Amino acid sequence: MWRRALWVALVVNVTMFLAEIGAGLAAGSTSLQADSLDFLGDAANYAISLTVTGMALTWRARAALLKGMGLFALGLWVMGATALHAYFGVLPKAEVMGVVGAIALLANGAVAVMLYRFRGGDANMRSVWICSRNDAIGNAAVLLAAGGVFGTGTGWPDVMVASIMAALALSGGWQIIRHSLSELRDEPRLPVRTGGSLSRRS
């Protein structure tokens, strides 16, 4: 059940990344571009999770740590891109933002509901849930940004939403990092044989 859910989530995220990155670049929307990179990051996360499923807790925690670091780095990238768009005063196309944002919300909402049952699992499972939850929240925010851009005729709503999405990425990445480090600290060390006697691996 877990692996099947991951495969479905992986296919959805790869498809939406391709759709959103093209639409984001065409519309000049920072929030759409940020959301598309979030889809790409999640697709990589799901691929890693599929690889480590069934492995020891230590390996799953390490995979979660890698994902958390990637999500945190993504948040930093979005912050920088948003600052550039704010400086140059880019005006995105609200209509494209609205249509693509709605499709992305439906896709991510379905994935988040599917993964909801796994949110209380280990760090690896929890990291997948956090990524899906953040995606759905980000999609809803893109819709708000589209309405704001359409109503005000400025790019500031897009910049504000992109900033919020960056903050979500930073927060989610930190949660995943903290949880995975906690599991790595709590994981009992395996005994190893040295010179005929057993000792604890440090």
CYANA upper distance limits for C-alpha pairs under 8 A (distance plus 0.5 A):
  1 MET  CA      5 ALA  CA      6.68
  2 TRP  CA      6 LEU  CA      6.79
  3 ARG  CA      7 TRP  CA      6.74
  3 ARG  CA     50 LEU  CA      6.93
  3 ARG  CA     53 THR  CA      8.12
  4 ARG  CA      8 VAL  CA      6.84
  5 ALA  CA      9 ALA  CA      6.67
  5 ALA  CA    114 MET  CA      7.41
  5 ALA  CA    115 LEU  CA      7.44
  6 LEU  CA     10 LEU  CA      6.48
  6 LEU  CA     46 TYR  CA      6.42
  6 LEU  CA     47 ALA  CA      8.44
  6 LEU  CA     49 SER  CA      8.19
  6 LEU  CA     50 LEU  CA      7.28
  7 TRP  CA     11 VAL  CA      6.80
  7 TRP  CA     46 TYR  CA      8.08
  7 TRP  CA     50 LEU  CA      8.33
  8 VAL  CA     12 VAL  CA      6.76
  8 VAL  CA    111 VAL  CA      8.40
  9 ALA  CA     13 ASN  CA      6.58
  9 ALA  CA     43 ALA  CA      8.08
  9 ALA  CA     46 TYR  CA      7.69
  9 ALA  CA    111 VAL  CA      6.46
 10 LEU  CA     14 VAL  CA      6.71
 10 LEU  CA     42 ASP  CA      8.17
 10 LEU  CA     43 ALA  CA      5.57
 10 LEU  CA     46 TYR  CA      6.24
 10 LEU  CA     47 ALA  CA      7.42
 11 VAL  CA     15 THR  CA      6.69
 11 VAL  CA     43 ALA  CA      8.25
 12 VAL  CA     16 MET  CA      6.64
 12 VAL  CA    107 ALA  CA      7.45
 13 ASN  CA     17 PHE  CA      6.46
 13 ASN  CA     39 PHE  CA      5.60
 13 ASN  CA     40 LEU  CA      7.17
 13 ASN  CA     42 ASP  CA      7.25
 13 ASN  CA     43 ALA  CA      5.91
 14 VAL  CA     18 LEU  CA      6.98
 14 VAL  CA     39 PHE  CA      7.30
 14 VAL  CA     40 LEU  CA      6.89
 14 VAL  CA     43 ALA  CA      6.40
 15 THR  CA     19 ALA  CA      6.92
 16 MET  CA     20 GLU  CA      6.33
 16 MET  CA     36 SER  CA      7.58
 16 MET  CA     39 PHE  CA      7.15
 16 MET  CA    104 ALA  CA      7.24
 17 PHE  CA     21 ILE  CA      6.40
 17 PHE  CA     36 SER  CA      5.22
 17 PHE  CA     37 LEU  CA      7.25
 17 PHE  CA     38 ASP  CA      8.43
 17 PHE  CA     39 PHE  CA      5.64
 17 PHE  CA     40 LEU  CA      6.12
 18 LEU  CA     22 GLY  CA      6.90
 18 LEU  CA     36 SER  CA      8.02
 19 ALA  CA     23 ALA  CA      6.78
 19 ALA  CA     36 SER  CA      8.44
 20 GLU  CA     24 GLY  CA      6.19
 20 GLU  CA     32 LEU  CA      6.79
 20 GLU  CA     33 GLN  CA      7.26
 20 GLU  CA     35 ASP  CA      7.87
 20 GLU  CA     36 SER  CA      5.55
 20 GLU  CA    100 VAL  CA      7.33
 21 ILE  CA     25 LEU  CA      6.62
 21 ILE  CA     32 LEU  CA      7.63
 21 ILE  CA     33 GLN  CA      6.02
 21 ILE  CA     36 SER  CA      5.72
 21 ILE  CA     37 LEU  CA      7.96
 22 GLY  CA     26 ALA  CA      6.65
 23 ALA  CA     27 ALA  CA      6.40
 23 ALA  CA     32 LEU  CA      7.92
 23 ALA  CA     96 VAL  CA      7.45
 23 ALA  CA     97 MET  CA      8.28
 23 ALA  CA    100 VAL  CA      7.82
 24 GLY  CA     28 GLY  CA      6.24
 24 GLY  CA     29 SER  CA      5.59
 24 GLY  CA     30 THR  CA      7.47
 24 GLY  CA     31 SER  CA      8.24
 24 GLY  CA     32 LEU  CA      5.30
 24 GLY  CA     33 GLN  CA      5.37
 24 GLY  CA     36 SER  CA      8.29
 24 GLY  CA     97 MET  CA      8.04
 25 LEU  CA     29 SER  CA      7.24
 25 LEU  CA     33 GLN  CA      7.34
 27 ALA  CA     92 PRO  CA      5.75
 27 ALA  CA     93 LYS  CA      5.33
 27 ALA  CA     94 ALA  CA      8.29
 27 ALA  CA     96 VAL  CA      6.81
 27 ALA  CA     97 MET  CA      7.66
 28 GLY  CA     90 VAL  CA      7.42
 28 GLY  CA     91 LEU  CA      7.39
 28 GLY  CA     92 PRO  CA      5.10
 28 GLY  CA     93 LYS  CA      7.27
 29 SER  CA     33 GLN  CA      6.81
 29 SER  CA     91 LEU  CA      8.17
 29 SER  CA     92 PRO  CA      5.33
 29 SER  CA     93 LYS  CA      7.61
 29 SER  CA     97 MET  CA      7.68
 29 SER  CA    158 ASP  CA      7.22
 30 THR  CA     34 ALA  CA      6.49
 30 THR  CA     81 ALA  CA      7.74
 30 THR  CA     82 THR  CA      6.80
 30 THR  CA     85 HIS  CA      7.60
 30 THR  CA    158 ASP  CA      6.97
 30 THR  CA    159 VAL  CA      7.24
 30 THR  CA    162 ALA  CA      6.74
 31 SER  CA     35 ASP  CA      6.51
 31 SER  CA    142 VAL  CA      6.70
 31 SER  CA    145 ALA  CA      8.43
 31 SER  CA    158 ASP  CA      6.33
 31 SER  CA    159 VAL  CA      7.55
 31 SER  CA    161 VAL  CA      6.79
 31 SER  CA    162 ALA  CA      5.01
 31 SER  CA    165 MET  CA      8.19
 32 LEU  CA     36 SER  CA      6.58
 32 LEU  CA     97 MET  CA      7.29
 32 LEU  CA    101 GLY  CA      8.00
 32 LEU  CA    142 VAL  CA      7.37
 33 GLN  CA     37 LEU  CA      6.82
 34 ALA  CA     38 ASP  CA      6.74
 34 ALA  CA     78 VAL  CA      6.52
 34 ALA  CA    162 ALA  CA      7.22
 34 ALA  CA    165 MET  CA      8.04
 34 ALA  CA    166 ALA  CA      8.48
 35 ASP  CA     39 PHE  CA      6.87
 35 ASP  CA    135 ASP  CA      7.81
 35 ASP  CA    138 GLY  CA      7.27
 35 ASP  CA    139 ASN  CA      7.75
 35 ASP  CA    165 MET  CA      8.37
 36 SER  CA     40 LEU  CA      6.87
 37 LEU  CA     41 GLY  CA      6.57
 37 LEU  CA     74 LEU  CA      8.25
 38 ASP  CA     42 ASP  CA      6.59
 38 ASP  CA     74 LEU  CA      8.05
 38 ASP  CA    135 ASP  CA      7.55
 39 PHE  CA     43 ALA  CA      6.62
 39 PHE  CA    135 ASP  CA      8.01
 40 LEU  CA     44 ALA  CA      6.88
 41 GLY  CA     45 ASN  CA      6.69
 41 GLY  CA     70 GLY  CA      7.89
 41 GLY  CA     71 LEU  CA      7.54
 41 GLY  CA     74 LEU  CA      8.47
 42 ASP  CA     46 TYR  CA      6.59
 42 ASP  CA    128 VAL  CA      8.30
 42 ASP  CA    131 CYS  CA      6.96
 42 ASP  CA    132 SER  CA      8.20
 43 ALA  CA     47 ALA  CA      6.76
 44 ALA  CA     48 ILE  CA      6.74
 45 ASN  CA     49 SER  CA      6.63
 45 ASN  CA     67 LYS  CA      6.46
 45 ASN  CA    128 VAL  CA      7.73
 46 TYR  CA     50 LEU  CA      6.64
 46 TYR  CA    128 VAL  CA      7.56
 47 ALA  CA     51 THR  CA      6.89
 48 ILE  CA     52 VAL  CA      6.93
 48 ILE  CA     63 ALA  CA      7.28
 49 SER  CA     53 THR  CA      6.44
 49 SER  CA     60 ARG  CA      8.16
 49 SER  CA     63 ALA  CA      7.67
 49 SER  CA    124 ASN  CA      7.33
 52 VAL  CA     59 TRP  CA      7.24
 52 VAL  CA     60 ARG  CA      6.30
 52 VAL  CA     63 ALA  CA      7.80
 53 THR  CA     60 ARG  CA      7.74
 55 MET  CA     59 TRP  CA      6.83
 55 MET  CA     60 ARG  CA      7.17
 56 ALA  CA     60 ARG  CA      7.03
 57 LEU  CA     61 ALA  CA      6.51
 57 LEU  CA    183 GLU  CA      8.50
 57 LEU  CA    187 GLU  CA      8.14
 58 THR  CA     62 ARG  CA      6.68
 58 THR  CA    183 GLU  CA      8.09
 58 THR  CA    184 LEU  CA      6.61
 58 THR  CA    187 GLU  CA      7.34
 59 TRP  CA     63 ALA  CA      6.68
 60 ARG  CA     64 ALA  CA      6.71
 60 ARG  CA    123 ALA  CA      7.81
 60 ARG  CA    124 ASN  CA      6.18
 61 ALA  CA     65 LEU  CA      6.64
 61 ALA  CA    122 ASP  CA      8.33
 61 ALA  CA    123 ALA  CA      6.36
 61 ALA  CA    124 ASN  CA      6.61
 61 ALA  CA    180 SER  CA      5.41
 61 ALA  CA    181 LEU  CA      7.87
 61 ALA  CA    183 GLU  CA      6.91
 61 ALA  CA    184 LEU  CA      6.87
 62 ARG  CA     66 LEU  CA      6.80
 62 ARG  CA    180 SER  CA      7.36
 62 ARG  CA    184 LEU  CA      8.12
 63 ALA  CA     67 LYS  CA      6.79
 63 ALA  CA    124 ASN  CA      7.38
 64 ALA  CA     68 GLY  CA      6.56
 64 ALA  CA    123 ALA  CA      6.53
 64 ALA  CA    124 ASN  CA      5.35
 64 ALA  CA    127 SER  CA      6.84
 64 ALA  CA    176 ILE  CA      7.09
 64 ALA  CA    177 ILE  CA      7.70
 64 ALA  CA    180 SER  CA      6.47
 65 LEU  CA     69 MET  CA      6.73
 65 LEU  CA    176 ILE  CA      7.09
 65 LEU  CA    177 ILE  CA      5.58
 65 LEU  CA    180 SER  CA      5.97
 65 LEU  CA    181 LEU  CA      7.55
 66 LEU  CA     70 GLY  CA      6.76
 67 LYS  CA     71 LEU  CA      6.66
 67 LYS  CA    127 SER  CA      8.09
 67 LYS  CA    173 GLY  CA      8.10
 67 LYS  CA    176 ILE  CA      8.17
 68 GLY  CA     72 PHE  CA      6.65
 68 GLY  CA    127 SER  CA      7.96
 68 GLY  CA    172 GLY  CA      7.93
 68 GLY  CA    173 GLY  CA      4.76
 68 GLY  CA    174 TRP  CA      7.02
 68 GLY  CA    175 GLN  CA      8.12
 68 GLY  CA    176 ILE  CA      5.48
 68 GLY  CA    177 ILE  CA      5.56
 69 MET  CA     73 ALA  CA      6.66
 69 MET  CA    173 GLY  CA      6.66
 69 MET  CA    174 TRP  CA      8.28
 69 MET  CA    177 ILE  CA      7.23
 70 GLY  CA     74 LEU  CA      6.66
 70 GLY  CA    173 GLY  CA      7.91
 71 LEU  CA     75 GLY  CA      6.86
 71 LEU  CA    169 ALA  CA      6.26
 71 LEU  CA    170 LEU  CA      7.34
 71 LEU  CA    172 GLY  CA      7.79
 71 LEU  CA    173 GLY  CA      5.44
 72 PHE  CA     76 LEU  CA      7.06
 72 PHE  CA    169 ALA  CA      6.38
 72 PHE  CA    170 LEU  CA      5.17
 72 PHE  CA    171 SER  CA      8.13
 72 PHE  CA    172 GLY  CA      8.00
 72 PHE  CA    173 GLY  CA      5.10
 72 PHE  CA    174 TRP  CA      7.21
 73 ALA  CA     77 TRP  CA      6.83
 73 ALA  CA    170 LEU  CA      8.20
 74 LEU  CA     78 VAL  CA      6.72
 74 LEU  CA    166 ALA  CA      8.09
 74 LEU  CA    169 ALA  CA      7.32
 74 LEU  CA    170 LEU  CA      8.34
 75 GLY  CA     79 MET  CA      6.78
 75 GLY  CA    165 MET  CA      8.07
 75 GLY  CA    166 ALA  CA      4.85
 75 GLY  CA    167 ALA  CA      7.06
 75 GLY  CA    168 LEU  CA      8.06
 75 GLY  CA    169 ALA  CA      5.30
 75 GLY  CA    170 LEU  CA      5.61
 76 LEU  CA     80 GLY  CA      6.99
 76 LEU  CA    166 ALA  CA      7.37
 76 LEU  CA    170 LEU  CA      7.81
 77 TRP  CA     81 ALA  CA      6.78
 78 VAL  CA     82 THR  CA      6.45
 78 VAL  CA    162 ALA  CA      7.56
 78 VAL  CA    163 SER  CA      7.91
 78 VAL  CA    165 MET  CA      8.44
 78 VAL  CA    166 ALA  CA      6.03
 79 MET  CA     83 ALA  CA      6.79
 79 MET  CA    162 ALA  CA      8.15
 79 MET  CA    163 SER  CA      6.69
 79 MET  CA    166 ALA  CA      6.34
 80 GLY  CA     84 LEU  CA      7.00
 81 ALA  CA     85 HIS  CA      6.90
 82 THR  CA     86 ALA  CA      6.64
 82 THR  CA    159 VAL  CA      6.35
 82 THR  CA    162 ALA  CA      6.86
 82 THR  CA    163 SER  CA      7.19
 83 ALA  CA     87 TYR  CA      6.66
 83 ALA  CA    159 VAL  CA      8.40
 84 LEU  CA     88 PHE  CA      6.78
 85 HIS  CA     89 GLY  CA      6.33
 85 HIS  CA     90 VAL  CA      6.08
 85 HIS  CA    159 VAL  CA      7.67
 86 ALA  CA     90 VAL  CA      7.46
 86 ALA  CA    155 GLY  CA      8.19
 86 ALA  CA    156 TRP  CA      7.67
 86 ALA  CA    159 VAL  CA      6.82
 89 GLY  CA    155 GLY  CA      7.04
 90 VAL  CA    155 GLY  CA      6.46
 91 LEU  CA    149 VAL  CA      8.38
 91 LEU  CA    153 GLY  CA      8.21
 91 LEU  CA    154 THR  CA      6.41
 91 LEU  CA    155 GLY  CA      5.10
 92 PRO  CA     97 MET  CA      8.41
 92 PRO  CA    149 VAL  CA      7.95
 92 PRO  CA    155 GLY  CA      6.74
 92 PRO  CA    158 ASP  CA      8.13
 93 LYS  CA     97 MET  CA      6.91
 93 LYS  CA    146 ALA  CA      8.46
 93 LYS  CA    149 VAL  CA      8.42
 94 ALA  CA     98 GLY  CA      6.62
 94 ALA  CA    145 ALA  CA      8.50
 94 ALA  CA    146 ALA  CA      5.17
 94 ALA  CA    147 GLY  CA      7.44
 94 ALA  CA    149 VAL  CA      6.32
 94 ALA  CA    150 PHE  CA      5.93
 95 GLU  CA     99 VAL  CA      6.87
 95 GLU  CA    146 ALA  CA      7.54
 95 GLU  CA    150 PHE  CA      8.28
 96 VAL  CA    100 VAL  CA      6.58
 97 MET  CA    101 GLY  CA      6.18
 97 MET  CA    142 VAL  CA      7.41
 97 MET  CA    143 LEU  CA      7.45
 97 MET  CA    145 ALA  CA      8.48
 97 MET  CA    146 ALA  CA      5.96
 98 GLY  CA    102 ALA  CA      6.60
 98 GLY  CA    142 VAL  CA      7.82
 98 GLY  CA    143 LEU  CA      5.84
 98 GLY  CA    146 ALA  CA      5.84
 98 GLY  CA    147 GLY  CA      7.95
 99 VAL  CA    103 ILE  CA      6.97
100 VAL  CA    104 ALA  CA      6.61
101 GLY  CA    105 LEU  CA      6.57
101 GLY  CA    139 ASN  CA      6.02
101 GLY  CA    140 ALA  CA      7.73
101 GLY  CA    142 VAL  CA      6.26
101 GLY  CA    143 LEU  CA      6.11
102 ALA  CA    106 LEU  CA      6.88
102 ALA  CA    139 ASN  CA      7.68
102 ALA  CA    140 ALA  CA      8.19
102 ALA  CA    143 LEU  CA      7.25
103 ILE  CA    107 ALA  CA      6.83
104 ALA  CA    108 ASN  CA      6.50
104 ALA  CA    136 ALA  CA      8.44
104 ALA  CA    139 ASN  CA      6.63
105 LEU  CA    109 GLY  CA      6.21
105 LEU  CA    135 ASP  CA      8.49
105 LEU  CA    136 ALA  CA      6.15
105 LEU  CA    139 ASN  CA      5.44
105 LEU  CA    140 ALA  CA      6.84
106 LEU  CA    110 ALA  CA      6.75
107 ALA  CA    111 VAL  CA      6.97
108 ASN  CA    112 ALA  CA      6.48
108 ASN  CA    132 SER  CA      7.11
108 ASN  CA    135 ASP  CA      6.82
108 ASN  CA    136 ALA  CA      5.71
108 ASN  CA    139 ASN  CA      8.40
109 GLY  CA    113 VAL  CA      6.70
109 GLY  CA    136 ALA  CA      6.12
110 ALA  CA    114 MET  CA      6.73
111 VAL  CA    115 LEU  CA      6.71
111 VAL  CA    132 SER  CA      7.26
112 ALA  CA    116 TYR  CA      6.41
112 ALA  CA    129 TRP  CA      7.37
112 ALA  CA    132 SER  CA      5.69
112 ALA  CA    133 ARG  CA      6.37
112 ALA  CA    136 ALA  CA      7.79
113 VAL  CA    117 ARG  CA      8.48
115 LEU  CA    119 ARG  CA      7.52
115 LEU  CA    128 VAL  CA      8.30
115 LEU  CA    129 TRP  CA      6.52
115 LEU  CA    132 SER  CA      8.35
116 TYR  CA    129 TRP  CA      7.07
118 PHE  CA    125 MET  CA      6.51
118 PHE  CA    126 ARG  CA      7.39
118 PHE  CA    129 TRP  CA      7.52
119 ARG  CA    125 MET  CA      6.78
119 ARG  CA    126 ARG  CA      5.33
119 ARG  CA    128 VAL  CA      8.43
119 ARG  CA    129 TRP  CA      5.92
119 ARG  CA    130 ILE  CA      8.27
120 GLY  CA    125 MET  CA      8.05
120 GLY  CA    126 ARG  CA      6.81
121 GLY  CA    125 MET  CA      5.86
121 GLY  CA    126 ARG  CA      6.39
122 ASP  CA    126 ARG  CA      6.57
123 ALA  CA    127 SER  CA      6.42
123 ALA  CA    176 ILE  CA      7.36
123 ALA  CA    179 HIS  CA      6.43
123 ALA  CA    180 SER  CA      5.88
123 ALA  CA    183 GLU  CA      7.87
124 ASN  CA    128 VAL  CA      7.05
124 ASN  CA    180 SER  CA      8.26
125 MET  CA    129 TRP  CA      6.96
126 ARG  CA    130 ILE  CA      6.64
126 ARG  CA    176 ILE  CA      8.15
127 SER  CA    131 CYS  CA      6.72
127 SER  CA    176 ILE  CA      6.18
128 VAL  CA    132 SER  CA      6.83
129 TRP  CA    133 ARG  CA      6.59
130 ILE  CA    134 ASN  CA      6.58
130 ILE  CA    172 GLY  CA      6.98
131 CYS  CA    135 ASP  CA      6.70
131 CYS  CA    172 GLY  CA      7.80
132 SER  CA    136 ALA  CA      6.92
133 ARG  CA    137 ILE  CA      6.86
134 ASN  CA    138 GLY  CA      6.50
134 ASN  CA    168 LEU  CA      7.12
134 ASN  CA    169 ALA  CA      7.93
134 ASN  CA    172 GLY  CA      8.11
135 ASP  CA    139 ASN  CA      6.66
136 ALA  CA    140 ALA  CA      6.93
137 ILE  CA    141 ALA  CA      6.78
138 GLY  CA    142 VAL  CA      6.73
138 GLY  CA    165 MET  CA      6.41
139 ASN  CA    143 LEU  CA      7.05
140 ALA  CA    144 LEU  CA      7.06
141 ALA  CA    145 ALA  CA      6.68
141 ALA  CA    161 VAL  CA      6.55
142 VAL  CA    146 ALA  CA      6.65
142 VAL  CA    158 ASP  CA      8.00
142 VAL  CA    161 VAL  CA      7.14
143 LEU  CA    147 GLY  CA      6.89
144 LEU  CA    148 GLY  CA      6.67
144 LEU  CA    157 PRO  CA      8.46
144 LEU  CA    161 VAL  CA      8.48
145 ALA  CA    149 VAL  CA      6.54
145 ALA  CA    157 PRO  CA      5.46
145 ALA  CA    158 ASP  CA      5.51
145 ALA  CA    160 MET  CA      8.36
145 ALA  CA    161 VAL  CA      6.61
146 ALA  CA    150 PHE  CA      6.62
146 ALA  CA    157 PRO  CA      8.11
146 ALA  CA    158 ASP  CA      7.65
147 GLY  CA    151 GLY  CA      6.53
148 GLY  CA    152 THR  CA      6.42
148 GLY  CA    153 GLY  CA      8.41
148 GLY  CA    157 PRO  CA      5.86
148 GLY  CA    158 ASP  CA      8.20
149 VAL  CA    153 GLY  CA      5.82
149 VAL  CA    154 THR  CA      5.99
149 VAL  CA    155 GLY  CA      6.31
149 VAL  CA    156 TRP  CA      7.75
149 VAL  CA    157 PRO  CA      6.27
149 VAL  CA    158 ASP  CA      7.28
150 PHE  CA    154 THR  CA      8.37
155 GLY  CA    159 VAL  CA      6.94
156 TRP  CA    160 MET  CA      6.56
157 PRO  CA    161 VAL  CA      6.67
158 ASP  CA    162 ALA  CA      6.62
159 VAL  CA    163 SER  CA      6.70
160 MET  CA    164 ILE  CA      6.91
161 VAL  CA    165 MET  CA      6.72
162 ALA  CA    166 ALA  CA      6.67
163 SER  CA    167 ALA  CA      6.78
164 ILE  CA    168 LEU  CA      6.75
165 MET  CA    169 ALA  CA      6.72
166 ALA  CA    170 LEU  CA      6.73
167 ALA  CA    171 SER  CA      6.56
168 LEU  CA    172 GLY  CA      6.37
169 ALA  CA    173 GLY  CA      6.35
170 LEU  CA    174 TRP  CA      6.64
171 SER  CA    175 GLN  CA      6.78
172 GLY  CA    176 ILE  CA      6.78
173 GLY  CA    177 ILE  CA      6.65
174 TRP  CA    178 ARG  CA      6.54
175 GLN  CA    179 HIS  CA      6.63
176 ILE  CA    180 SER  CA      6.55
177 ILE  CA    181 LEU  CA      6.56
178 ARG  CA    182 SER  CA      6.66
179 HIS  CA    183 GLU  CA      6.90
180 SER  CA    184 LEU  CA      6.71
181 LEU  CA    185 ARG  CA      6.65
182 SER  CA    186 ASP  CA      6.69
183 GLU  CA    187 GLU  CA      6.44
189 ARG  CA    200 ARG  CA      6.67
189 ARG  CA    201 ARG  CA      6.14
189 ARG  CA    202 SER  CA      7.41
190 LEU  CA    200 ARG  CA      6.67
190 LEU  CA    201 ARG  CA      6.42
191 PRO  CA    198 LEU  CA      6.55
191 PRO  CA    199 SER  CA      5.91
191 PRO  CA    200 ARG  CA      5.04
191 PRO  CA    201 ARG  CA      6.40
192 VAL  CA    198 LEU  CA      6.04
192 VAL  CA    199 SER  CA      5.98
192 VAL  CA    200 ARG  CA      6.62
192 VAL  CA    201 ARG  CA      6.68
193 ARG  CA    197 SER  CA      5.97
193 ARG  CA    198 LEU  CA      4.98
193 ARG  CA    199 SER  CA      6.76
194 THR  CA    198 LEU  CA      6.59
194 THR  CA    199 SER  CA      7.35
